[in-house]
């Protein structure tokens, strides 16, 4: 936040002091828009060149996720910090940079940060919906529903323990339960997510793949826990993590 405030002050101060430059050289605003387009294209080129590696290593990536990766390249505090350093260097006596060059550095960098936050940041949600990435898969939805059912079951057990507590006295538990709306959703018996048959072999394969990924994520988290507890060494943890990557 401090970097953003400082950058805004420097940009405003630079534009006010050097307003003649911006009035005579109105193309600076056009160059800012051109630079924004160039930044998007350069990121698309980088992701496109590395797409074969991103697709086959780690969690894997499809073309839809690569599109989101290109569009979600927001610029922020790091770029502004570097531009402020250039601005500070241009203001010193012994330097090869003119003060107006430092001002333009901060202007262009701040402009790119502003455009990416406003345009890219505000439209990413619509892009996710357009590509269908905001929807849960059938497997994830089934696991989510079962997890919710188990949590409600635990809540019902805790409610039963309270009802059996003699210290609470003669409480109208039926009336109390009416005010706990989540406990009223346990009337229907929920099926275990693994008990529902899959009609399509492809769906079954996707379900199995998703379950395996979740299992490996849990295994990896367990390895991190063992490392933090000092039960394994760093070199052993590295080998175990690589084994999880291989399994992925």
KEKELUM-206189 format. One line per 5 residues: number of its first residue (from 1); their letters; for each residue y, x negated, z negated of N, C-alpha, C. Coordinates in nm, 3 decimals. Atoms other than C-alpha are relative to their C-alpha. Last residue first. Layout:
NUM	A	Y:X:Z:Y:X:Z:Y:X:Z ~ ...
// end
This chain:
248	XXXXX	-0.095:-0.091:-0.064:-3.675:-0.128:1.047:-0.015:-0.007:0.152 ~ 0.063:-0.133:0.003:-3.992:-0.309:0.934:0.090:0.106:0.065 ~ 0.111:-0.001:-0.096:-3.844:-0.638:1.047:-0.066:0.136:0.007 ~ -0.062:-0.005:-0.133:-3.522:-0.562:0.860:-0.107:0.002:0.109 ~ -0.045:-0.137:-0.020:-3.728:-0.484:0.549:0.065:0.016:0.137
243	XXXXX	0.121:-0.078:-0.025:-3.908:-0.817:0.584:0.036:0.148:0.022 ~ 0.038:0.018:-0.141:-3.573:-0.989:0.622:-0.125:0.080:0.033 ~ -0.095:-0.077:-0.082:-3.464:-0.836:0.292:-0.032:-0.014:0.149 ~ 0.034:-0.142:0.012:-3.781:-0.964:0.124:0.094:0.087:0.084 ~ 0.125:-0.022:-0.074:-3.721:-1.316:0.255:-0.038:0.147:-0.002
238	XXXXX	-0.031:0.012:-0.142:-3.359:-1.310:0.139:-0.124:0.025:0.086 ~ -0.066:-0.124:-0.042:-3.464:-1.177:-0.202:0.033:-0.005:0.149 ~ 0.104:-0.104:-0.011:-3.708:-1.465:-0.242:0.060:0.131:0.048 ~ 0.080:0.032:-0.119:-3.431:-1.714:-0.163:-0.111:0.103:0.020 ~ -0.076:-0.036:-0.119:-3.198:-1.543:-0.413:-0.081:-0.026:0.127
233	XXXXX	-0.106:0.094:-0.035:-3.456:-1.558:-0.690:0.070:0.047:0.128 ~ 0.032:0.081:-0.117:-3.654:-1.266:-0.828:0.119:-0.089:0.029 ~ 0.146:0.003:-0.010:-3.663:-1.093:-1.169:-0.048:-0.076:0.122 ~ 0.050:0.135:0.015:-3.299:-1.181:-1.239:-0.151:-0.012:0.009 ~ 0.063:0.012:0.131:-3.195:-0.822:-1.304:-0.056:-0.139:-0.024
228	XXXXX	-0.105:-0.011:0.101:-2.950:-0.835:-1.012:-0.057:-0.016:-0.141 ~ -0.082:0.121:-0.005:-3.227:-0.962:-0.782:0.108:0.002:-0.108 ~ 0.078:0.110:0.057:-3.470:-0.690:-0.893:0.080:-0.130:-0.002 ~ 0.006:-0.019:0.144:-3.203:-0.427:-0.828:-0.077:-0.111:-0.069 ~ -0.131:0.036:0.052:-3.138:-0.564:-0.481:0.003:0.013:-0.153
223	XXXXX	-0.010:0.146:-0.005:-3.512:-0.550:-0.409:0.134:-0.048:-0.055 ~ 0.080:0.052:0.111:-3.526:-0.188:-0.528:0.005:-0.153:-0.003 ~ -0.079:-0.019:0.123:-3.237:-0.099:-0.295:-0.076:-0.054:-0.121 ~ -0.107:0.100:-0.002:-3.433:-0.252:-0.006:0.088:0.011:-0.125 ~ 0.062:0.130:0.030:-3.740:-0.047:-0.096:0.107:-0.109:-0.006
218	XXXXX	0.032:0.003:0.141:-3.530:0.269:-0.110:-0.062:-0.132:-0.043 ~ -0.128:0.010:0.070:-3.382:0.197:0.231:-0.021:-0.006:-0.151 ~ -0.040:0.141:-0.007:-3.734:0.131:0.357:0.136:-0.021:-0.066 ~ 0.086:0.077:0.089:-3.845:0.475:0.235:0.043:-0.146:-0.002 ~ -0.043:-0.030:0.136:-3.545:0.644:0.400:-0.085:-0.079:-0.102
213	XXXXX	-0.129:0.067:0.021:-3.622:0.466:0.727:0.049:0.024:-0.142 ~ 0.025:0.143:0.018:-3.986:0.575:0.702:0.128:-0.077:-0.026 ~ 0.060:0.019:0.132:-3.891:0.938:0.648:-0.024:-0.147:-0.028 ~ -0.105:-0.020:0.099:-3.656:0.932:0.948:-0.053:-0.023:-0.141 ~ -0.090:0.115:-0.007:-3.925:0.782:1.169:0.109:0.011:-0.106
208	XXXXX	0.071:0.113:0.059:-4.179:1.043:1.056:0.088:-0.125:-0.002 ~ 0.011:-0.023:0.144:-3.936:1.325:1.123:-0.065:-0.119:-0.070 ~ -0.133:0.021:0.057:-3.850:1.183:1.465:-0.001:0.018:-0.151 ~ -0.027:0.143:-0.004:-4.220:1.153:1.552:0.136:-0.032:-0.061 ~ 0.081:0.062:0.104:-4.285:1.509:1.437:0.025:-0.150:-0.006
203	XXXXX	-0.064:-0.031:0.128:-3.993:1.631:1.648:-0.077:-0.064:-0.115 ~ -0.121:0.082:0.007:-4.139:1.451:1.950:0.074:0.024:-0.132 ~ 0.040:0.135:0.038:-4.482:1.601:1.884:0.122:-0.090:-0.013 ~ -0.018:0.097:-0.108:-4.329:1.949:1.889:-0.038:-0.138:-0.051 ~ 0.056:-0.055:-0.123:-4.446:2.236:1.671:0.003:-0.102:0.113
198	XXXXX	-0.089:0.027:-0.113:-4.393:2.052:1.344:-0.068:0.048:0.128 ~ 0.058:0.062:-0.119:-4.571:2.204:1.045:0.105:-0.018:0.109 ~ -0.036:-0.083:-0.114:-4.375:2.262:0.721:-0.054:-0.065:0.126 ~ 0.104:-0.102:-0.024:-4.564:2.100:0.432:0.029:0.087:0.121 ~ 0.110:0.059:-0.076:-4.359:1.780:0.435:-0.110:0.101:0.032
193	XXXXX	-0.040:0.036:-0.137:-4.037:1.959:0.340:-0.112:-0.058:0.084 ~ -0.021:0.144:-0.002:-4.205:2.126:0.041:0.032:-0.042:0.143 ~ 0.111:0.081:-0.051:-4.162:2.500:0.070:0.037:-0.147:-0.005 ~ -0.036:0.092:-0.107:-3.919:2.689:-0.152:-0.121:-0.083:0.041 ~ 0.073:0.127:0.013:-4.026:2.990:-0.353:0.030:-0.088:0.121
188	XXXXX	0.095:0.027:-0.107:-3.762:3.260:-0.351:-0.063:-0.136:-0.018 ~ 0.096:-0.110:-0.009:-3.602:3.367:-0.680:-0.107:-0.028:0.104 ~ 0.136:0.053:0.011:-3.439:3.033:-0.754:-0.105:0.110:0.009 ~ 0.051:0.031:-0.134:-3.090:3.118:-0.631:-0.143:-0.049:-0.001 ~ 0.046:-0.124:-0.063:-2.980:3.298:-0.949:-0.059:-0.024:0.138
183	XXXXX	0.135:-0.030:0.046:-2.963:2.970:-1.140:-0.053:0.130:0.061 ~ 0.096:0.085:-0.069:-2.665:2.855:-0.932:-0.143:0.031:-0.041 ~ 0.040:-0.054:-0.131:-2.462:3.158:-1.045:-0.107:-0.087:0.068 ~ 0.045:0.126:-0.060:-2.449:3.059:-1.411:-0.059:0.036:0.136 ~ -0.118:0.081:-0.027:-2.239:3.356:-1.529:-0.037:-0.137:0.056
178	XXXXX	-0.077:-0.063:-0.107:-2.532:3.596:-1.497:0.122:-0.084:0.037 ~ 0.052:0.042:-0.130:-2.743:3.353:-1.698:0.076:0.062:0.115 ~ -0.045:0.136:-0.027:-2.524:3.408:-2.003:-0.044:-0.045:0.138 ~ -0.141:-0.009:-0.039:-2.582:3.783:-1.987:0.057:-0.138:0.032 ~ -0.003:-0.071:-0.128:-2.957:3.735:-1.987:0.143:0.009:0.053
173	XXXXX	0.023:0.095:-0.109:-2.922:3.471:-2.259:0.000:0.066:0.137 ~ 0.039:-0.087:-0.110:-2.761:3.714:-2.507:-0.018:-0.086:0.126 ~ -0.091:-0.001:-0.114:-2.755:3.461:-2.790:-0.056:0.093:0.107 ~ 0.033:-0.111:-0.091:-2.922:3.512:-3.127:0.103:0.013:0.112 ~ -0.005:-0.135:0.054:-2.878:3.169:-3.286:-0.033:0.107:0.104
168	XXXXX	-0.099:-0.076:-0.076:-2.794:2.844:-3.113:0.007:0.145:-0.042 ~ -0.134:0.019:0.056:-2.970:2.645:-3.385:0.107:0.080:0.073 ~ -0.025:-0.094:0.108:-3.308:2.791:-3.288:0.142:-0.011:-0.056 ~ -0.063:0.070:0.111:-3.313:2.614:-2.951:0.037:0.101:-0.109 ~ 0.098:0.018:0.107:-3.561:2.793:-2.725:0.058:-0.070:-0.123
163	XXXXX	0.039:-0.133:0.047:-3.284:2.927:-2.501:-0.099:-0.010:-0.116 ~ -0.109:-0.053:0.082:-3.135:2.579:-2.469:-0.038:0.134:-0.062 ~ -0.002:0.077:0.125:-3.469:2.443:-2.352:0.110:0.049:-0.093 ~ 0.109:-0.047:0.084:-3.492:2.724:-2.095:-0.007:-0.073:-0.133 ~ -0.043:-0.131:0.051:-3.148:2.638:-1.956:-0.107:0.058:-0.092
158	XXXXX	-0.097:0.028:0.107:-3.258:2.274:-1.924:0.049:0.129:-0.063 ~ 0.075:0.053:0.113:-3.564:2.392:-1.731:0.093:-0.030:-0.118 ~ 0.067:-0.114:0.062:-3.343:2.606:-1.507:-0.082:-0.045:-0.120 ~ -0.101:-0.076:0.073:-3.117:2.309:-1.436:-0.062:0.118:-0.072 ~ -0.031:0.077:0.120:-3.420:2.099:-1.347:0.104:0.073:-0.085
153	XXXXX	0.114:-0.014:0.090:-3.532:2.371:-1.106:0.025:-0.074:-0.131 ~ -0.014:-0.131:0.063:-3.184:2.378:-0.954:-0.115:0.026:-0.097 ~ -0.111:0.010:0.095:-3.205:2.003:-0.889:0.020:0.133:-0.074 ~ 0.048:0.073:0.116:-3.550:2.048:-0.731:0.110:-0.013:-0.107 ~ 0.092:-0.087:0.074:-3.417:2.320:-0.500:-0.051:-0.069:-0.126
148	XXXXX	-0.082:-0.100:0.069:-3.124:2.103:-0.396:-0.087:0.092:-0.085 ~ -0.066:0.070:0.109:-3.362:1.820:-0.314:0.086:0.095:-0.081 ~ 0.101:0.020:0.103:-3.575:2.062:-0.110:0.059:-0.072:-0.121 ~ 0.027:-0.128:0.064:-3.270:2.179:0.083:-0.102:-0.015:-0.113 ~ -0.117:-0.037:0.079:-3.160:1.823:0.153:-0.024:0.131:-0.075
143	XXXXX	0.003:0.082:0.121:-3.510:1.722:0.264:0.116:0.037:-0.092 ~ 0.113:-0.046:0.080:-3.515:2.012:0.509:-0.010:-0.077:-0.131 ~ -0.036:-0.130:0.057:-3.167:1.935:0.638:-0.110:0.052:-0.090 ~ -0.098:0.023:0.106:-3.255:1.568:0.681:0.039:0.131:-0.067 ~ 0.065:0.068:0.113:-3.568:1.660:0.875:0.096:-0.020:-0.116
138	XXXXX	0.087:-0.097:0.067:-3.397:1.915:1.098:-0.067:-0.061:-0.122 ~ 0.126:-0.023:-0.069:-3.123:1.667:1.180:-0.085:0.097:-0.080 ~ 0.117:0.059:0.065:-2.782:1.712:1.023:-0.124:0.028:0.084 ~ 0.108:-0.091:0.038:-2.489:1.785:1.253:-0.115:-0.077:-0.066 ~ -0.026:-0.054:0.132:-2.171:1.577:1.258:-0.110:0.091:-0.051
133	XXXXX	0.045:0.094:0.104:-2.291:1.359:1.542:0.023:0.054:-0.140 ~ 0.110:-0.057:0.077:-2.272:1.638:1.801:-0.054:-0.090:-0.108 ~ 0.124:0.074:-0.031:-2.065:1.433:2.045:-0.120:0.054:-0.077 ~ 0.023:-0.008:-0.145:-1.778:1.685:2.038:-0.131:-0.067:0.039 ~ 0.049:-0.135:-0.031:-1.806:1.724:1.660:-0.032:0.014:0.148
128	XXXXX	0.132:-0.014:0.061:-1.779:1.347:1.609:-0.060:0.138:0.031 ~ 0.093:0.075:-0.084:-1.489:1.329:1.857:-0.143:0.010:-0.054 ~ 0.026:-0.082:-0.119:-1.308:1.607:1.670:-0.098:-0.070:0.094 ~ 0.081:-0.115:0.042:-1.344:1.412:1.344:-0.035:0.089:0.120 ~ 0.140:0.043:0.012:-1.221:1.094:1.512:-0.090:0.116:-0.039
123	XXXXX	0.086:-0.065:-0.101:-0.901:1.268:1.626:-0.146:-0.041:-0.010 ~ -0.005:-0.146:0.011:-0.678:1.202:1.323:-0.093:0.070:0.097 ~ 0.046:-0.049:0.130:-0.774:0.837:1.283:-0.007:0.151:-0.008 ~ 0.144:0.018:0.017:-0.752:0.751:1.650:-0.050:0.062:-0.130 ~ 0.076:-0.054:-0.114:-0.408:0.902:1.711:-0.151:-0.011:-0.024
118	XXXXX	-0.040:-0.137:-0.034:-0.223:0.861:1.378:-0.091:0.059:0.108 ~ 0.019:-0.089:0.114:-0.398:0.556:1.230:0.028:0.145:0.037 ~ 0.144:-0.014:0.025:-0.437:0.382:1.565:-0.027:0.093:-0.117 ~ 0.064:-0.080:-0.106:-0.076:0.454:1.663:-0.149:0.020:-0.026 ~ -0.044:-0.140:0.008:0.071:0.335:1.331:-0.074:0.087:0.102
113	XXXXX	0.059:-0.057:0.122:-0.132:0.014:1.323:0.034:0.147:-0.010 ~ 0.143:-0.018:-0.027:-0.038:-0.057:1.684:-0.070:0.061:-0.121 ~ 0.017:-0.111:-0.094:0.330:0.002:1.609:-0.145:0.029:0.031 ~ -0.021:-0.125:0.072:0.317:-0.219:1.302:-0.017:0.121:0.089 ~ 0.114:-0.017:0.090:0.169:-0.500:1.507:0.011:0.130:-0.078
108	XXXXX	0.119:-0.035:-0.078:0.421:-0.456:1.788:-0.122:0.024:-0.089 ~ -0.021:-0.128:-0.068:0.720:-0.443:1.555:-0.126:0.043:0.074 ~ 0.017:-0.106:0.099:0.598:-0.721:1.325:0.012:0.137:0.066 ~ 0.138:0.008:0.050:0.551:-0.959:1.617:-0.027:0.115:-0.098 ~ 0.085:-0.068:-0.099:0.877:-0.838:1.774:-0.146:-0.004:-0.042
103	XXXXX	-0.025:-0.144:0.009:1.067:-0.930:1.458:-0.090:0.076:0.096 ~ 0.067:-0.049:0.119:0.905:-1.272:1.451:0.018:0.149:-0.017 ~ 0.144:0.005:-0.032:1.014:-1.328:1.812:-0.080:0.049:-0.120 ~ 0.034:-0.122:-0.072:1.367:-1.209:1.723:-0.147:0.004:0.040 ~ 0.011:-0.114:0.092:1.388:-1.479:1.456:-0.038:0.129:0.071
98	XXXXX	-0.129:-0.064:0.023:1.317:-1.750:1.717:-0.019:0.119:-0.094 ~ -0.008:-0.143:-0.029:0.997:-1.948:1.679:0.140:0.052:-0.029 ~ -0.010:-0.015:-0.144:0.985:-2.327:1.702:0.013:0.146:0.043 ~ 0.107:-0.077:-0.065:1.055:-2.366:1.334:0.026:0.006:0.150 ~ 0.078:0.089:-0.086:1.257:-2.581:1.098:-0.118:0.078:0.058
93	XXXXX	-0.090:0.084:-0.080:1.514:-2.337:0.963:-0.079:-0.084:0.099 ~ -0.030:0.130:0.060:1.283:-2.061:0.841:0.083:-0.086:0.096 ~ -0.128:-0.004:0.069:1.312:-1.704:0.969:0.037:-0.135:-0.063 ~ -0.109:0.000:-0.099:1.038:-1.750:1.230:0.138:0.000:-0.065 ~ -0.012:0.133:-0.061:0.789:-1.855:0.961:0.115:-0.004:0.099
88	XXXXX	-0.055:0.091:0.102:0.854:-1.539:0.759:0.019:-0.140:0.058 ~ -0.141:-0.035:0.021:0.804:-1.321:1.066:0.065:-0.095:-0.099 ~ -0.073:0.048:-0.117:0.480:-1.501:1.152:0.148:0.027:-0.015 ~ -0.002:0.146:0.010:0.354:-1.446:0.797:0.076:-0.062:0.118 ~ -0.103:0.034:0.098:0.455:-1.080:0.817:0.010:-0.152:-0.019
83	XXXXX	-0.130:-0.014:-0.067:0.251:-1.052:1.136:0.116:-0.031:-0.095 ~ -0.017:0.113:-0.092:-0.055:-1.194:0.960:0.136:0.007:0.070 ~ -0.021:0.121:0.081:-0.019:-0.948:0.671:0.024:-0.121:0.090 ~ -0.139:-0.002:0.049:0.025:-0.657:0.914:0.031:-0.125:-0.082 ~ -0.088:0.029:-0.113:-0.298:-0.748:1.094:0.146:-0.004:-0.044
78	XXXXX	0.021:0.140:-0.038:-0.488:-0.764:0.765:0.094:-0.039:0.113 ~ -0.072:0.095:0.085:-0.334:-0.442:0.628:-0.016:-0.145:0.046 ~ -0.061:-0.028:0.130:-0.434:-0.205:0.904:0.062:-0.121:-0.064 ~ -0.064:0.124:0.046:-0.582:-0.162:1.249:0.077:0.029:-0.128 ~ -0.134:-0.013:0.056:-0.827:0.120:1.315:0.053:-0.136:-0.044
73	XXXXX	-0.053:0.133:0.031:-1.124:0.071:1.547:0.144:0.007:-0.048 ~ -0.033:0.009:0.143:-1.271:0.421:1.521:0.051:-0.138:-0.039 ~ -0.118:-0.080:0.032:-1.260:0.488:1.897:0.044:-0.016:-0.145 ~ -0.117:0.043:-0.077:-1.493:0.204:1.991:0.125:0.073:-0.046 ~ -0.035:0.134:0.047:-1.742:0.270:1.710:0.123:-0.053:0.075
68	XXXXX	-0.073:-0.016:0.126:-1.739:0.642:1.794:0.046:-0.136:-0.053 ~ -0.129:-0.061:-0.034:-1.836:0.561:2.152:0.085:0.018:-0.124 ~ -0.083:0.107:-0.054:-2.108:0.323:2.029:0.139:0.054:0.038 ~ -0.049:0.077:0.114:-2.248:0.604:1.813:0.089:-0.115:0.046 ~ -0.095:-0.085:0.073:-2.273:0.827:2.119:0.061:-0.076:-0.118
63	XXXXX	-0.127:0.003:-0.071:-2.431:0.551:2.330:0.106:0.084:-0.072 ~ 0.002:-0.063:-0.131:-2.712:0.494:2.082:0.140:0.002:0.058 ~ -0.120:-0.076:-0.034:-2.732:0.245:1.799:-0.016:0.059:0.138 ~ -0.002:-0.049:-0.136:-3.014:0.072:1.613:0.123:0.086:0.025 ~ 0.036:-0.142:-0.003:-3.056:0.043:1.238:-0.008:0.055:0.141
58	XXXXX	-0.049:-0.079:0.112:-3.063:-0.335:1.254:-0.048:0.143:0.007 ~ 0.007:0.068:0.128:-3.128:-0.477:1.601:0.058:0.089:-0.109 ~ 0.136:0.041:0.034:-3.220:-0.310:1.930:-0.013:-0.070:-0.134 ~ 0.099:-0.106:-0.023:-2.912:-0.104:2.010:-0.137:-0.038:-0.053 ~ -0.019:-0.105:0.100:-2.653:-0.335:1.857:-0.106:0.108:0.012
53	XXXXX	0.039:0.053:0.131:-2.792:-0.624:2.060:0.012:0.107:-0.107 ~ 0.145:0.025:0.002:-2.782:-0.430:2.388:-0.049:-0.054:-0.134 ~ 0.080:-0.123:0.017:-2.436:-0.294:2.294:-0.151:-0.026:0.005 ~ 0.095:0.016:0.111:-2.276:-0.637:2.240:-0.093:0.119:-0.016 ~ 0.073:0.126:-0.018:-2.105:-0.645:2.580:-0.108:-0.016:-0.106
48	XXXXX	0.087:-0.010:-0.116:-2.012:-0.277:2.558:-0.083:-0.125:0.023 ~ 0.115:-0.083:0.039:-1.880:-0.310:2.201:-0.097:0.012:0.117 ~ 0.078:0.074:0.101:-1.657:-0.601:2.308:-0.125:0.079:-0.039 ~ 0.069:0.111:-0.068:-1.542:-0.426:2.627:-0.089:-0.075:-0.098 ~ 0.108:-0.058:-0.079:-1.462:-0.104:2.439:-0.080:-0.109:0.072
43	XXXXX	0.106:-0.036:0.095:-1.262:-0.304:2.185:-0.119:0.061:0.073 ~ 0.064:0.123:0.047:-1.065:-0.469:2.465:-0.112:0.031:-0.098 ~ 0.087:0.051:-0.107:-0.999:-0.131:2.629:-0.074:-0.125:-0.047 ~ 0.115:-0.090:-0.012:-0.866:0.020:2.306:-0.099:-0.052:0.104 ~ 0.081:0.018:0.120:-0.641:-0.282:2.241:-0.125:0.087:0.007
38	XXXXX	0.075:0.124:-0.016:-0.515:-0.270:2.601:-0.091:-0.026:-0.119 ~ 0.106:-0.025:-0.098:-0.417:0.095:2.564:-0.088:-0.124:0.016 ~ 0.095:-0.092:0.063:-0.222:0.015:2.247:-0.118:0.029:0.092 ~ 0.081:0.081:0.090:-0.060:-0.284:2.418:-0.105:0.085:-0.071 ~ 0.093:0.076:-0.085:0.060:-0.058:2.700:-0.093:-0.086:-0.085
33	XXXXX	0.101:-0.094:-0.049:0.208:0.182:2.444:-0.103:-0.071:0.088 ~ 0.079:-0.040:0.116:0.388:-0.108:2.272:-0.111:0.097:0.041 ~ 0.100:0.104:0.024:0.497:-0.250:2.607:-0.088:0.033:-0.120 ~ 0.103:-0.015:-0.102:0.667:0.081:2.680:-0.111:-0.103:-0.016 ~ 0.077:-0.119:0.036:0.851:0.064:2.350:-0.110:0.026:0.100
28	XXXXX	0.084:0.036:0.115:0.956:-0.292:2.424:-0.085:0.117:-0.044 ~ 0.139:0.017:-0.042:1.072:-0.177:2.770:-0.091:-0.038:-0.117 ~ 0.077:-0.121:0.034:1.388:-0.048:2.606:-0.145:-0.010:0.039 ~ 0.139:0.018:-0.043:1.521:-0.402:2.627:-0.082:0.119:-0.047 ~ -0.001:0.064:-0.133:1.895:-0.354:2.611:-0.140:-0.014:0.058
23	XXXXX	-0.075:-0.084:-0.092:1.881:-0.100:2.329:0.000:-0.058:0.141 ~ 0.080:-0.117:-0.031:1.596:-0.276:2.149:0.074:0.095:0.095 ~ 0.117:0.041:-0.077:1.776:-0.610:2.166:-0.081:0.122:0.042 ~ -0.047:0.029:-0.136:2.105:-0.455:2.057:-0.117:-0.037:0.089 ~ 0.004:-0.123:-0.079:1.925:-0.301:1.760:0.049:-0.022:0.142
18	XXXXX	0.017:0.042:-0.139:1.851:-0.647:1.622:-0.003:0.121:0.091 ~ -0.077:0.121:-0.024:1.978:-0.595:1.269:-0.002:-0.041:0.147 ~ -0.142:-0.026:0.027:1.866:-0.233:1.252:0.085:-0.123:0.030 ~ -0.052:-0.088:-0.105:1.534:-0.302:1.426:0.149:0.025:-0.021 ~ -0.008:0.072:-0.127:1.459:-0.600:1.205:0.058:0.083:0.112
13	XXXXX	-0.108:0.098:0.009:1.548:-0.419:0.883:0.017:-0.076:0.132 ~ -0.127:-0.073:0.001:1.332:-0.120:0.978:0.117:-0.097:-0.002 ~ -0.020:-0.060:-0.133:1.042:-0.345:1.075:0.134:0.072:0.006 ~ -0.030:0.109:-0.093:1.076:-0.557:0.760:0.027:0.056:0.140 ~ -0.134:0.051:0.030:1.097:-0.248:0.536:0.040:-0.107:0.100
8	XXXXX	-0.097:-0.101:-0.040:0.796:-0.086:0.702:0.143:-0.045:-0.023 ~ -0.006:0.000:-0.145:0.597:-0.407:0.674:0.102:0.102:0.050 ~ -0.073:0.118:-0.043:0.681:-0.439:0.305:0.016:-0.003:0.152 ~ -0.140:-0.019:0.037:0.571:-0.080:0.240:0.084:-0.119:0.048 ~ -0.056:-0.101:-0.090:0.246:-0.125:0.435:0.148:0.022:-0.031
3	XXX	-0.016:0.062:-0.132:0.172:-0.451:0.251:0.062:0.099:0.099 ~ -0.115:0.090:0.007:0.237:-0.285:-0.086:0.027:-0.065:0.136 ~ -0.120:-0.084:0.000:0.000:0.000:0.000:0.125:-0.087:0.000
// end
